[in-house]
Amino acid sequence: MELLALAFQAIVTALLALVYQGLWLQRRRDYFVTWGVAWGLYALRLGCISAFISTRREIWLMAHQGLTVVVALLLLLAALQFSRGVRWRRRYLLLVIPAFAWAWIAIGVIHDMRVAGIVSVALLSGVTLWTSRVFLQHGLRSGSRSAFGLAATFLLWGLHHLDYPLLRPLGAGVLYGVYVDVLLIGAVSVETLFLVLGEERRALAERTRALEDMTRQLLRAQEDERRRIARELHDEAGQALTAVKIELDLEGRTEAAARVGRVLAQVRDLSNLLRPSALDDLGLVPALRGLVEEFARSTRIEATLEAGDPLPPVAPDHQVVIYRVAQEALTNVARHAGARHVQVRLAGMNGGVRLAVVDDGRGASGEPRPHLGLLGMRERVAAAGGTLSATGRPGHGFEVLVHVPAGAPR
């Protein structure tokens, strides 16, 4: 019965070793290797105690005791690798020597496990309780429930080691030890997996937040650069062309003046496209009204703007988001919809602003295929903390619906 129980425990720990080695192959984290080696040596340790029960040769008991200490040290190292980023050093192998030396002294020289076991148990419990402390500190830093669970489990395991010289000298009390150890091993394995999963989820969330911050900064830098170029076109090139046109008009060179006038109009249109002055000078609604009117004039598609009154105060950055989404949505209508009428609606909703661009064109089936314009709209809206949906039905038009929070007005 005892040998069967030990065999079962050895199979469980050997499978755990394979699981952690598999995780190392996928994630390449040092602590997975350490955990895998620890559980592999734990299974070997069980084989040694089984051999001792069968043969009663002390060499197997010495190996069992030495491996017990080595496994405890490896579990501590894995905890330090995970929590504090400790790296493996070859000099750690020197710790194997005193572990097996003391096992030889305790069993081969002293021959009294009740006496000799006190030092072994003190060392084993101390290392296990140290592991508990490492996970407790990690839990206090990160707030991870799994870390607190591991701290509690290793605390219980450290206390459990204290019964070796009392209840399990020289291989006695095997069934009792197997039952308790299997429960503790299972708890440690499940909690470590949850701990690693939680840490990777937090790391992914941090990377996502960093990416969102970078996106916001890039969009803000893009708008600043557009504003600078638009100002240069308007103030420098526009004024220079205006002066040339006036001189040509005064000289009576009407044809040349007309050409310069057309170039001047193109420069002003380009400046307004890069950064509409109305958005900075008059606000969101007048800028959208000018956009819709220019769209209707240039495309011959009937376009209207409905703006709710009053709208909540909207942060300048979020105003830019709403304007750029409307601009891109109208561009898509002109390019792809085949519409005769498009309606732009703006209203306050749930502490933010709701923008809808609806056309009566050919529509689409469900979600449109992603393209650069749509992806750009989604990025802008997501960076502002809003939501965007784009849906349509064949023959029944298309709708772009956006909700952007008001943000903090500057």
RAVEN-V309760 format. One record per residue. N is the residue number from 1. D_LAST is the distance of its C-alpha to the last C-alpha in Angstrom with 1 decimal. Layout:
n = {N & N}
d_last = {D_LAST & D_LAST}
This chain:
n = {1 & 2 & 3 & 4 & 5 & 6 & 7 & 8 & 9 & 10 & 11 & 12 & 13 & 14 & 15 & 16 & 17 & 18 & 19 & 20 & 21 & 22 & 23 & 24 & 25 & 26 & 27 & 28 & 29 & 30 & 31 & 32 & 33 & 34 & 35 & 36 & 37 & 38 & 39 & 40 & 41 & 42 & 43 & 44 & 45 & 46 & 47 & 48 & 49 & 50 & 51 & 52 & 53 & 54 & 55 & 56 & 57 & 58 & 59 & 60 & 61 & 62 & 63 & 64 & 65 & 66 & 67 & 68 & 69 & 70 & 71 & 72 & 73 & 74 & 75 & 76 & 77 & 78 & 79 & 80 & 81 & 82 & 83 & 84 & 85 & 86 & 87 & 88 & 89 & 90 & 91 & 92 & 93 & 94 & 95 & 96 & 97 & 98 & 99 & 100 & 101 & 102 & 103 & 104 & 105 & 106 & 107 & 108 & 109 & 110 & 111 & 112 & 113 & 114 & 115 & 116 & 117 & 118 & 119 & 120 & 121 & 122 & 123 & 124 & 125 & 126 & 127 & 128 & 129 & 130 & 131 & 132 & 133 & 134 & 135 & 136 & 137 & 138 & 139 & 140 & 141 & 142 & 143 & 144 & 145 & 146 & 147 & 148 & 149 & 150 & 151 & 152 & 153 & 154 & 155 & 156 & 157 & 158 & 159 & 160 & 161 & 162 & 163 & 164 & 165 & 166 & 167 & 168 & 169 & 170 & 171 & 172 & 173 & 174 & 175 & 176 & 177 & 178 & 179 & 180 & 181 & 182 & 183 & 184 & 185 & 186 & 187 & 188 & 189 & 190 & 191 & 192 & 193 & 194 & 195 & 196 & 197 & 198 & 199 & 200 & 201 & 202 & 203 & 204 & 205 & 206 & 207 & 208 & 209 & 210 & 211 & 212 & 213 & 214 & 215 & 216 & 217 & 218 & 219 & 220 & 221 & 222 & 223 & 224 & 225 & 226 & 227 & 228 & 229 & 230 & 231 & 232 & 233 & 234 & 235 & 236 & 237 & 238 & 239 & 240 & 241 & 242 & 243 & 244 & 245 & 246 & 247 & 248 & 249 & 250 & 251 & 252 & 253 & 254 & 255 & 256 & 257 & 258 & 259 & 260 & 261 & 262 & 263 & 264 & 265 & 266 & 267 & 268 & 269 & 270 & 271 & 272 & 273 & 274 & 275 & 276 & 277 & 278 & 279 & 280 & 281 & 282 & 283 & 284 & 285 & 286 & 287 & 288 & 289 & 290 & 291 & 292 & 293 & 294 & 295 & 296 & 297 & 298 & 299 & 300 & 301 & 302 & 303 & 304 & 305 & 306 & 307 & 308 & 309 & 310 & 311 & 312 & 313 & 314 & 315 & 316 & 317 & 318 & 319 & 320 & 321 & 322 & 323 & 324 & 325 & 326 & 327 & 328 & 329 & 330 & 331 & 332 & 333 & 334 & 335 & 336 & 337 & 338 & 339 & 340 & 341 & 342 & 343 & 344 & 345 & 346 & 347 & 348 & 349 & 350 & 351 & 352 & 353 & 354 & 355 & 356 & 357 & 358 & 359 & 360 & 361 & 362 & 363 & 364 & 365 & 366 & 367 & 368 & 369 & 370 & 371 & 372 & 373 & 374 & 375 & 376 & 377 & 378 & 379 & 380 & 381 & 382 & 383 & 384 & 385 & 386 & 387 & 388 & 389 & 390 & 391 & 392 & 393 & 394 & 395 & 396 & 397 & 398 & 399 & 400 & 401 & 402 & 403 & 404 & 405 & 406 & 407 & 408 & 409 & 410}
d_last = {76.2 & 74.5 & 74.6 & 73.1 & 70.3 & 69.6 & 69.8 & 67.2 & 64.9 & 65.5 & 64.7 & 61.4 & 60.3 & 61.5 & 59.4 & 56.4 & 57.1 & 57.1 & 53.8 & 52.1 & 53.7 & 52.5 & 48.9 & 49.3 & 50.4 & 47.3 & 44.6 & 46.4 & 45.4 & 47.9 & 47.8 & 49.2 & 52.2 & 52.8 & 52.6 & 54.9 & 57.4 & 57.4 & 58.3 & 60.8 & 62.5 & 62.3 & 64.4 & 66.8 & 67.1 & 68.2 & 70.7 & 72.1 & 72.6 & 74.2 & 76.6 & 77.4 & 78.2 & 80.4 & 82.2 & 81.7 & 81.4 & 79.3 & 77.7 & 75.6 & 74.5 & 73.6 & 71.5 & 69.8 & 68.9 & 67.6 & 65.5 & 64.1 & 62.7 & 61.4 & 59.5 & 57.9 & 56.8 & 55.4 & 53.4 & 52.0 & 51.2 & 49.4 & 47.3 & 46.4 & 45.7 & 43.3 & 41.6 & 41.6 & 42.3 & 45.8 & 47.8 & 51.5 & 54.0 & 57.6 & 58.7 & 57.7 & 60.9 & 62.9 & 61.9 & 64.2 & 67.2 & 67.1 & 66.2 & 69.5 & 71.4 & 70.8 & 71.7 & 75.0 & 75.7 & 74.9 & 77.0 & 79.5 & 80.3 & 79.5 & 80.5 & 79.0 & 75.7 & 75.2 & 75.3 & 73.9 & 71.1 & 69.5 & 68.1 & 67.1 & 65.3 & 63.6 & 62.3 & 61.3 & 59.6 & 57.8 & 56.3 & 55.4 & 53.8 & 51.9 & 50.5 & 49.5 & 47.6 & 45.8 & 44.5 & 43.7 & 41.5 & 39.8 & 39.2 & 37.7 & 35.3 & 34.3 & 35.1 & 37.4 & 40.0 & 42.4 & 42.4 & 43.3 & 46.0 & 47.4 & 47.5 & 49.5 & 51.8 & 52.6 & 53.2 & 55.8 & 57.2 & 57.7 & 59.5 & 61.5 & 62.8 & 64.5 & 67.1 & 68.6 & 71.4 & 72.1 & 72.1 & 72.2 & 74.5 & 76.2 & 74.7 & 75.4 & 73.0 & 71.7 & 70.9 & 68.9 & 66.9 & 66.3 & 64.9 & 62.5 & 61.5 & 60.8 & 58.5 & 56.6 & 56.5 & 55.1 & 52.5 & 51.4 & 51.4 & 49.3 & 46.8 & 46.5 & 45.8 & 43.1 & 41.7 & 41.5 & 40.1 & 37.4 & 36.5 & 36.4 & 34.2 & 31.7 & 32.0 & 31.3 & 28.2 & 26.9 & 27.7 & 26.0 & 22.8 & 23.2 & 23.8 & 20.7 & 18.6 & 20.6 & 20.1 & 16.3 & 16.6 & 19.3 & 17.4 & 14.4 & 17.1 & 19.0 & 16.2 & 15.7 & 19.5 & 19.8 & 17.5 & 19.7 & 22.9 & 22.0 & 21.3 & 24.6 & 26.5 & 25.3 & 25.6 & 28.6 & 30.7 & 29.9 & 30.9 & 33.9 & 35.2 & 34.7 & 36.8 & 39.5 & 39.6 & 40.2 & 43.0 & 44.6 & 44.5 & 46.1 & 48.8 & 49.5 & 48.7 & 47.2 & 47.5 & 45.7 & 43.0 & 42.6 & 42.1 & 39.5 & 37.8 & 37.7 & 36.3 & 33.6 & 32.7 & 32.5 & 30.3 & 27.9 & 28.1 & 27.4 & 24.4 & 23.0 & 23.9 & 22.0 & 18.8 & 19.1 & 18.0 & 17.6 & 14.6 & 12.7 & 14.6 & 15.3 & 13.3 & 14.6 & 17.8 & 19.2 & 18.6 & 20.4 & 23.1 & 23.8 & 24.0 & 26.5 & 28.5 & 28.8 & 29.9 & 32.5 & 33.8 & 34.2 & 35.6 & 37.5 & 36.1 & 35.3 & 31.6 & 29.7 & 26.2 & 25.8 & 22.4 & 22.2 & 21.2 & 19.0 & 16.4 & 13.7 & 10.1 & 9.2 & 6.4 & 7.2 & 9.4 & 11.1 & 11.8 & 13.5 & 15.4 & 16.7 & 17.7 & 19.5 & 21.3 & 22.5 & 23.6 & 25.5 & 27.0 & 28.3 & 29.7 & 31.6 & 32.9 & 34.3 & 35.8 & 37.2 & 37.3 & 39.9 & 38.2 & 39.0 & 36.0 & 32.4 & 30.0 & 26.2 & 24.9 & 21.3 & 20.9 & 18.9 & 20.5 & 20.3 & 16.7 & 15.7 & 16.9 & 20.4 & 21.6 & 25.4 & 27.3 & 31.0 & 33.9 & 37.7 & 38.9 & 41.2 & 38.9 & 39.4 & 41.0 & 38.5 & 35.7 & 35.6 & 36.6 & 33.7 & 32.9 & 30.4 & 28.3 & 28.3 & 27.6 & 24.6 & 23.2 & 23.9 & 22.3 & 19.0 & 19.0 & 20.2 & 17.6 & 14.9 & 17.2 & 18.8 & 22.4 & 24.4 & 28.0 & 30.3 & 33.7 & 36.5 & 40.2 & 42.8 & 43.4 & 40.7 & 37.6 & 34.5 & 31.2 & 27.8 & 25.8 & 22.2 & 20.1 & 16.4 & 14.4 & 11.4 & 9.3 & 6.4 & 3.8 & 0.0}
